[in-house]
Amino acid sequence: MEWIMAALAVAGAIAIGWISAANETLSRAADGAAAVSVLALGAVAGAGIIRTIRHGTLFMTEIHSVLDNPVLLISGSYLVVYSISRLGAAVFFSPERSR
């Protein structure tokens, strides 16, 4: 199952890289989606931390409520694929590497 998820992440990264290279507007949209994903991820994690501090306890149900949050899952998944895409572009298409 992990190999399938890794292959899908690489395929998604290639798609984001191709779309970003094809059109500057779409590249900015991918960057904007990553920024929104970071904000969403921080909001979900922050809400979980505040809940923990407010109640003064740390239960596995609180941790699982954060990890099972659809916003966290979606934004985290996009950030992984986006990061792979940006790192791959930096490694394989860097101007310094063409010298």
KEMARBA-231465 format. One record per residue (C-alpha): residue number from 1; residue in three letters; x, y, z. Coordinates in steps of 0.2 Angstrom, whole numbers, padded with zeros to 4 digits. Layout:
BEGIN
+------+------+-------+-------+-------+
| logu | miro |  east | north |    up |
+------+------+-------+-------+-------+
|  NUM |  Ala |     X |     Y |     Z |
...
+------+------+-------+-------+-------+
//
This chain:
BEGIN
+------+------+-------+-------+-------+
| logu | miro |  east | north |    up |
+------+------+-------+-------+-------+
|    1 |  Met |  0000 |  0000 |  0000 |
|    2 |  Glu |  0014 |  0012 |  0004 |
|    3 |  Trp |  0022 |  0009 | -0013 |
|    4 |  Ile |  0005 |  0014 | -0021 |
|    5 |  Met |  0004 |  0030 | -0011 |
|    6 |  Ala |  0022 |  0034 | -0015 |
|    7 |  Ala |  0019 |  0031 | -0034 |
|    8 |  Leu |  0003 |  0042 | -0033 |
|    9 |  Ala |  0012 |  0056 | -0024 |
|   10 |  Val |  0026 |  0056 | -0037 |
|   11 |  Ala |  0013 |  0056 | -0051 |
|   12 |  Gly |  0004 |  0070 | -0043 |
|   13 |  Ala |  0021 |  0080 | -0041 |
|   14 |  Ile |  0024 |  0077 | -0060 |
|   15 |  Ala |  0007 |  0084 | -0064 |
|   16 |  Ile |  0009 |  0099 | -0053 |
|   17 |  Gly |  0027 |  0102 | -0060 |
|   18 |  Trp |  0020 |  0100 | -0078 |
|   19 |  Ile |  0006 |  0112 | -0075 |
|   20 |  Ser |  0017 |  0125 | -0066 |
|   21 |  Ala |  0029 |  0124 | -0080 |
|   22 |  Ala |  0016 |  0126 | -0094 |
|   23 |  Asn |  0007 |  0142 | -0087 |
|   24 |  Glu |  0013 |  0155 | -0075 |
|   25 |  Thr | -0005 |  0158 | -0069 |
|   26 |  Leu | -0007 |  0140 | -0064 |
|   27 |  Ser |  0010 |  0140 | -0056 |
|   28 |  Arg |  0004 |  0154 | -0045 |
|   29 |  Ala | -0012 |  0145 | -0041 |
|   30 |  Ala | -0002 |  0130 | -0036 |
|   31 |  Asp |  0008 |  0141 | -0024 |
|   32 |  Gly | -0007 |  0149 | -0018 |
|   33 |  Ala | -0015 |  0132 | -0014 |
|   34 |  Ala |  0000 |  0127 | -0004 |
|   35 |  Ala | -0001 |  0143 |  0006 |
|   36 |  Val | -0019 |  0140 |  0010 |
|   37 |  Ser | -0015 |  0122 |  0014 |
|   38 |  Val | -0001 |  0128 |  0027 |
|   39 |  Leu | -0014 |  0140 |  0035 |
|   40 |  Ala | -0027 |  0126 |  0036 |
|   41 |  Leu | -0014 |  0114 |  0043 |
|   42 |  Gly | -0009 |  0127 |  0056 |
|   43 |  Ala | -0027 |  0131 |  0061 |
|   44 |  Val | -0032 |  0113 |  0064 |
|   45 |  Ala | -0016 |  0109 |  0074 |
|   46 |  Gly | -0018 |  0125 |  0083 |
|   47 |  Ala | -0036 |  0121 |  0088 |
|   48 |  Gly | -0030 |  0104 |  0094 |
|   49 |  Ile | -0017 |  0112 |  0105 |
|   50 |  Ile | -0028 |  0125 |  0112 |
|   51 |  Arg | -0041 |  0112 |  0116 |
|   52 |  Thr | -0027 |  0102 |  0125 |
|   53 |  Ile | -0021 |  0117 |  0135 |
|   54 |  Arg | -0039 |  0123 |  0139 |
|   55 |  His | -0044 |  0105 |  0146 |
|   56 |  Gly | -0027 |  0102 |  0154 |
|   57 |  Thr | -0027 |  0085 |  0148 |
|   58 |  Leu | -0020 |  0075 |  0133 |
|   59 |  Phe | -0030 |  0061 |  0128 |
|   60 |  Met | -0027 |  0050 |  0112 |
|   61 |  Thr | -0045 |  0055 |  0107 |
|   62 |  Glu | -0039 |  0073 |  0105 |
|   63 |  Ile | -0024 |  0068 |  0095 |
|   64 |  His | -0035 |  0057 |  0084 |
|   65 |  Ser | -0047 |  0070 |  0082 |
|   66 |  Val | -0033 |  0081 |  0074 |
|   67 |  Leu | -0026 |  0067 |  0064 |
|   68 |  Asp | -0043 |  0062 |  0058 |
|   69 |  Asn | -0048 |  0079 |  0053 |
|   70 |  Pro | -0052 |  0080 |  0034 |
|   71 |  Val | -0044 |  0097 |  0032 |
|   72 |  Leu | -0028 |  0091 |  0040 |
|   73 |  Leu | -0028 |  0075 |  0028 |
|   74 |  Ile | -0032 |  0085 |  0012 |
|   75 |  Ser | -0020 |  0100 |  0016 |
|   76 |  Gly | -0006 |  0088 |  0022 |
|   77 |  Ser | -0007 |  0077 |  0006 |
|   78 |  Tyr | -0007 |  0092 | -0005 |
|   79 |  Leu |  0008 |  0099 |  0004 |
|   80 |  Val |  0018 |  0083 |  0002 |
|   81 |  Val |  0014 |  0082 | -0017 |
|   82 |  Tyr |  0018 |  0100 | -0019 |
|   83 |  Ser |  0034 |  0099 | -0010 |
|   84 |  Ile |  0040 |  0084 | -0020 |
|   85 |  Ser |  0036 |  0094 | -0036 |
|   86 |  Arg |  0045 |  0110 | -0030 |
|   87 |  Leu |  0060 |  0100 | -0024 |
|   88 |  Gly |  0061 |  0090 | -0040 |
|   89 |  Ala |  0060 |  0106 | -0051 |
|   90 |  Ala |  0074 |  0113 | -0041 |
|   91 |  Val |  0085 |  0098 | -0043 |
|   92 |  Phe |  0082 |  0093 | -0061 |
|   93 |  Phe |  0078 |  0110 | -0069 |
|   94 |  Ser |  0090 |  0122 | -0059 |
|   95 |  Pro |  0099 |  0134 | -0070 |
|   96 |  Glu |  0115 |  0130 | -0060 |
|   97 |  Arg |  0114 |  0112 | -0065 |
|   98 |  Ser |  0115 |  0116 | -0084 |
|   99 |  Arg |  0132 |  0123 | -0083 |
+------+------+-------+-------+-------+
//
